[in-house]
């Protein structure tokens, strides 16, 4: 992100990320050296520039038995609207940046 901002002059303005528990299919199990049906953690993310243009997308599967995630929560001084819409489902919670995000 530092490189995008300083070298490419493309600072990220907002984004969304989902973390979901899933079961490994045959291909994922083979690639991750685990068994079919094993618990995996799927992370999907999209980041946007200030003009709304997406600049980054990724998805990644992590083995549930070998993964640990740490999240640093930082509250911004001003709440900004943005990120992934809640879609009307689930509970709305304050995010780390002081925005409201949907928990589905």
PLY file of the C-alpha trace (Angstrom):
ply
format ascii 1.0
element vertex 104
property float x
property float y
property float z
element edge 103
property int vertex1
property int vertex2
end_header
0.00 0.00 0.00
2.91 2.31 0.71
4.31 1.63 -2.77
0.96 2.33 -4.43
0.70 5.65 -2.62
4.26 6.95 -2.92
5.50 5.47 -6.19
2.28 5.11 -8.19
0.35 8.03 -6.65
-2.62 5.75 -6.12
-3.63 6.00 -2.46
-6.33 3.64 -1.29
-9.44 5.40 -0.02
-11.62 2.53 1.17
-12.27 -1.15 0.83
-13.98 -4.19 2.23
-12.81 -7.56 3.38
-14.76 -10.68 4.27
-13.57 -13.63 6.32
-15.57 -16.83 6.01
-15.26 -20.42 7.18
-15.58 -22.90 4.28
-14.90 -26.58 3.60
-12.08 -27.63 1.29
-13.10 -29.04 -2.06
-10.89 -31.67 -3.74
-8.66 -29.12 -5.52
-8.17 -26.90 -2.48
-7.43 -29.94 -0.33
-4.76 -31.12 -2.77
-3.14 -27.68 -3.06
-3.16 -27.11 0.71
-2.10 -30.68 1.60
-5.18 -31.41 3.67
-8.28 -33.57 3.28
-11.45 -32.83 1.33
-13.97 -31.23 3.70
-11.27 -29.85 6.01
-12.02 -26.41 7.51
-10.57 -23.50 5.57
-10.74 -19.77 6.04
-11.59 -17.80 2.90
-10.57 -14.13 2.82
-11.82 -11.89 0.02
-10.92 -8.22 -0.34
-11.46 -5.27 -2.67
-9.77 -1.88 -2.29
-10.79 1.33 -4.06
-9.25 4.66 -5.01
-10.99 7.88 -3.96
-12.74 8.07 -7.37
-14.39 4.68 -6.72
-12.16 2.72 -9.10
-11.19 -0.70 -7.75
-7.42 -1.12 -7.63
-6.95 -4.38 -5.74
-8.88 -7.63 -5.50
-7.81 -10.84 -3.93
-9.10 -14.03 -2.43
-7.10 -16.49 -0.39
-7.77 -19.83 1.25
-6.01 -20.60 4.54
-5.95 -23.90 6.39
-8.07 -23.63 9.51
-5.66 -25.78 11.51
-2.58 -23.70 10.63
-3.80 -20.11 10.52
-3.92 -17.31 13.01
-5.01 -13.77 12.20
-4.37 -10.67 14.23
-6.42 -7.55 13.66
-5.38 -4.11 14.80
-8.37 -1.87 15.50
-7.87 1.85 15.04
-10.72 4.31 15.33
-10.52 7.24 12.97
-11.27 10.77 14.14
-14.06 11.15 11.57
-16.49 8.49 10.49
-16.51 8.02 6.72
-19.12 6.16 4.74
-17.83 3.49 2.42
-16.79 -0.10 2.18
-19.00 -3.04 1.38
-22.71 -2.40 1.89
-24.40 -4.50 4.50
-27.12 -5.57 2.08
-29.76 -5.30 4.75
-28.78 -8.60 6.37
-27.14 -9.32 9.66
-26.07 -6.94 12.38
-24.50 -3.55 11.78
-21.38 -2.99 13.84
-18.88 -0.13 14.06
-15.76 -1.01 12.13
-12.18 -0.27 13.08
-12.31 3.02 11.20
-15.52 4.14 12.88
-17.67 3.27 9.86
-20.63 0.92 9.98
-20.11 -2.42 8.33
-22.50 -5.30 7.85
-21.97 -8.61 9.51
-23.70 -11.28 7.49
0 1
1 2
2 3
3 4
4 5
5 6
6 7
7 8
8 9
9 10
10 11
11 12
12 13
13 14
14 15
15 16
16 17
17 18
18 19
19 20
20 21
21 22
22 23
23 24
24 25
25 26
26 27
27 28
28 29
29 30
30 31
31 32
32 33
33 34
34 35
35 36
36 37
37 38
38 39
39 40
40 41
41 42
42 43
43 44
44 45
45 46
46 47
47 48
48 49
49 50
50 51
51 52
52 53
53 54
54 55
55 56
56 57
57 58
58 59
59 60
60 61
61 62
62 63
63 64
64 65
65 66
66 67
67 68
68 69
69 70
70 71
71 72
72 73
73 74
74 75
75 76
76 77
77 78
78 79
79 80
80 81
81 82
82 83
83 84
84 85
85 86
86 87
87 88
88 89
89 90
90 91
91 92
92 93
93 94
94 95
95 96
96 97
97 98
98 99
99 100
100 101
101 102
102 103
